[in-house]
């Protein structure tokens, strides 16, 4: 029995020391990984991590001297109305021009555009001219 007890003691002491092999393997892999990382940074580090903070002259941002144009809401309404008028959508063109108030600097231009639109609508309503108003969609069954 003493022999069996001695074999169990040897097996237990072998299990207790097995973690040393794993720790040693981890340390070896860690040192090898650090060596590879240092080698890569040593050879290619300038491309990945530049040491100088100066910006190259060709990469400098150039400032535009003239500001970008910003269209007012009235410009947008007039452009929409003109496009609707050219497509023959007279009612939509008038609705777009309604967004421009009387005190607006572009109200005179809006009034000049309203006149032909209203004339065409009146002609279409009286049946005198070609109807530029788009026909309504037929009802679906």
URRAUR-V542247 format. One record per residue. PSI is psi in degrees with one decimal (* if undefined). NEAR is the number of other ideal C-beta (glycine too) atoms within 10 Angstrom. D_FIRST is the distance of its C-alpha to the first C-alpha in Angstrom with 1 decimal. Layout:
# URRAUR-V542247
{{PSI	NEAR	D_FIRST} {PSI	NEAR	D_FIRST}}
This chain:
# URRAUR-V542247
{{-27.6	5	0.0} {-33.7	6	3.7} {-42.9	7	5.2} {-37.4	8	5.2} {-34.7	9	6.1} {-36.4	10	8.5} {-37.5	10	9.9} {-36.0	10	10.7} {-38.3	10	12.2} {-41.0	9	14.2} {-39.4	10	15.4} {-41.1	10	16.5} {-28.6	9	18.3} {-38.2	9	19.9} {-36.1	8	21.2} {-29.2	9	22.6} {-4.2	9	24.6} {-26.8	8	26.0} {-23.8	9	28.9} {-36.7	9	30.1} {-41.5	9	31.0} {-39.6	9	33.0} {-43.0	9	34.8} {-41.6	10	35.7} {-38.9	10	37.0} {-41.8	10	39.1} {-43.6	10	40.5} {-44.6	10	41.5} {-36.6	10	43.2} {-43.8	10	44.9} {-40.7	10	46.3} {-41.9	10	47.4} {-41.2	10	49.1} {-38.7	10	50.9} {-41.0	10	52.1} {-42.8	10	53.5} {-43.1	10	55.3} {-39.7	11	56.8} {-43.1	11	57.9} {-43.0	11	59.6} {-32.1	12	61.3} {-40.3	9	62.4} {-37.7	9	64.1} {13.4	10	65.3} {-29.8	13	65.2} {-33.8	11	69.0} {-33.8	7	69.5} {-41.5	8	66.9} {86.8	8	67.3} {140.6	9	70.8} {-32.9	6	71.2} {142.9	7	74.9} {2.4	5	76.0} {140.1	6	79.6} {131.3	9	80.8} {151.2	7	82.4} {-35.2	6	86.1} {-16.3	5	86.0} {1.2	6	83.4} {147.4	8	85.5} {131.2	5	86.7} {133.9	5	90.4} {134.2	5	92.2} {134.9	6	94.9} {-31.8	5	98.2} {139.1	5	99.6} {155.6	6	97.9} {141.4	5	96.8} {137.1	6	99.3} {117.9	6	98.4} {141.3	9	100.3} {168.7	12	101.5} {-33.9	11	101.0} {-37.9	18	104.7} {-41.1	14	104.3} {-42.7	12	101.6} {-42.2	19	103.7} {-41.1	21	106.7} {-40.4	12	104.6} {-43.3	16	103.2} {-41.8	25	106.6} {-42.4	16	108.1} {-41.8	13	105.4} {-39.4	19	105.9} {-42.5	21	109.6} {-28.9	9	109.3} {-10.1	12	107.2} {10.9	14	109.8} {79.5	18	107.7} {-41.7	22	110.5} {-41.5	12	109.2} {-34.9	17	105.8} {-42.0	25	107.8} {-38.1	17	109.8} {-37.4	14	106.6} {-37.7	23	105.1} {-19.2	24	108.3} {-17.7	12	108.2} {-12.8	15	105.3} {121.5	24	107.7} {167.4	10	109.5} {-35.8	7	113.2} {-1.5	6	112.5} {143.7	15	110.3} {-24.2	9	111.6} {11.1	16	111.1} {-31.7	15	112.8} {-41.8	10	116.0} {-37.4	16	114.1} {-39.7	20	112.5} {-38.6	12	116.0} {-31.9	10	117.3} {-29.5	20	114.5} {-35.6	18	115.1} {-53.6	9	118.7} {-30.9	12	118.3} {-45.7	22	115.3} {-35.8	14	117.4} {-46.0	12	120.4} {-38.1	19	118.4} {-41.2	18	116.9} {-41.0	11	120.4} {-40.7	14	121.8} {-36.1	15	119.0} {-35.4	11	119.6} {-15.6	8	123.3} {16.0	7	122.8} {-37.9	8	124.9} {179.1	13	122.4} {137.1	9	119.3} {108.5	14	116.5} {0.2	15	113.8} {134.1	14	111.7} {139.7	12	108.7} {149.4	6	108.8} {150.5	6	106.5} {139.0	6	103.7} {148.0	6	104.7} {145.3	5	103.0} {143.8	4	100.0} {*	3	100.1}}
